[in-house]
Amino acid sequence: MGLETEYGITVPGYPTMNAMVTSSQIVNAYAHLLSAPGATKPRWDYDEESPLRDARGYDMTRAEADPSQLTDEDLGLANVILPNGARLYVDHAHPEYSTPEVTNPKDAVLWDRAGVDIMNAASSAAAAVPGGANIVLYKNNTDNKGASYGCHENYLMRRATAFSEVVRHLTPFFISRQVFTGAGRLGIGQDGRTPRYQLSQRADFFEVEVGLETTLKRPIINTRDEPHADPEKYRRLHVIVGDANLSDTATYLKMGTTAIVLSMIEDGFLGPLDAMPLEPVAEMHRVSHDIELQHEIALSGGRRWTAVQMQQEFLERAWEYCDSRWGSQYDEQTKDVLTKWGAHLDALATDPSSVSDTVDWVAKLGLLEGYVRRDDLAWDDARLALVDLQYADIRPDKGLAARLEQRGRLQRMFDDAAVQQARDNPPTDTRAYFRGRCMSQYPETVAAASWDSVVFDLPERDTLLRVPTLEPTRGTKDHVGDLLDASTDAGALIDALTEG
């Protein structure tokens, strides 16, 4: 699994700044921090990407596609492959950080937090350049002027699983999980003009149930079939409905619960559950707009469930599934996800304010209500819009979520030392280990890399050498750690791999 986060970007005092240029300054500034003087930067390898392949069995033509979908084109924008196995690049008008592949939700949280640390360092480095601007970054999802940008989740899944089952079960799950994954937003509608609070920053930007697009006609279920792995065995479930969370616990639950539900779908465990809403897109909006959590979703089978009740149904099935699969031999993290999932649903059903230290929309609502009471503000007061935005400011001394963490009012799962370790090093149990170690150990001879390959340019060889990494659980520390330790240069590594 992994996360891709596009950061909101602005330059105070320069409202007409070019976002693409400014985003490039962020990425290039961090690249400069990493590289030796005069060193060349490895490029991102686009050769194996296929963003227009649809899981429903066809390819969209390039003529039909919106330019934002053509992510396999090298536009010459800033693009850096990091020593921790992640990717930092410019995605049109935003700097984007894509975590390395990880195997569990705790690691997803950790390397996602490392991304925040990297973005802060990049912003400081950009400002330190002579004539450099003070660039402010936000981990949010909308400018409240009609634009939205994503925090996408990715999950490896079996290709043999019928995609219709993914649509059938994940549609209601995604609609209802907003109750604990929502980042909170002041404003209703894509332009945010109606001054009311809602659970999710992304919900109002979804317009269709199923589709390939990510920036126009956004679908609840995205059908991009670009596995970045062996396509005979795997799909990559590309999830675009999630908010960018500042709460570690919210990210942990978002990734952990979705992974469990996806496992149930793969194993056919949810077959009897019919929870499809009659109006999925409209219900996506209605659930988000109901901060009292009382709205009842009309289901195709004639039942009506609140979002919390729908999640409780998924949770009950999840306990049954895990009991049937593992009995008493649960791994600790799975059990922890299930336990926290249940505790949060119980709290949301009785007293949502009790999870203000773990759920972003509740934490932000508490701040806004405090200002309303203290200063007797109306909900359309511009000062509240600033509070909403400032919650997502990633600067430790300016961001309100960061300040809540410092005061112990927003739970944190990892200390600074752990985050620094993840910023500099890859996870050890996926192919990201091989990619990250190669980037730190042989930077002068890595010509390019992608999720599923590393390309070397060796002086003694006439052609580039591609090392495929199609199996996400190979290239781990256990698999190649000793080999990398013993290979003093990339030539020795290639020789060892070839001989092996």
Secondary structure, 3 states (H helix, E strand, C coil): CEEEEECEEECCCCCCCCHHHHHHHHHHHHHHHHCCCCCCCCEECCCCCCCCEECCCEECCCCCCCHHHCCCCCCCCCEEECCCCCEEEEECCEEEEECCCCCCHHHHHHHHHHHHHHHHHHHHHHHHCCCCCCCEEECCCECCCCCECCEEEEEEEECCCCHHHHHHHHHHHHHHCHHHHCCCEEEECCCCCEEEEECCCCHHHEEEEEECCCCCCEEEEECECCCCCCCCCEEEEEECCCCCCCCHHHHHHHHHHHHHHHHHHHCCCCCCCCCCECCHHHHHHHHHHCCCCCCEEEECCCCEEEHHHHHHHHHHHHHHHHHHHHCCCCCHHHHHHHHHHHHHHHHHHHCHHHHCCCCHHHHHHHHHHHHHHHHCCCCCCHHHHHHHHHHCECCCCCCHHHHHHHCCCCCCCCCHHHHHHHHHCCCCCCCHHHHHHHHHHCCCCEEEEECCEEEECCCCCCCCEEEECCCCCCCCHHHHHHHHHHCCCHHHHHHHHHHC
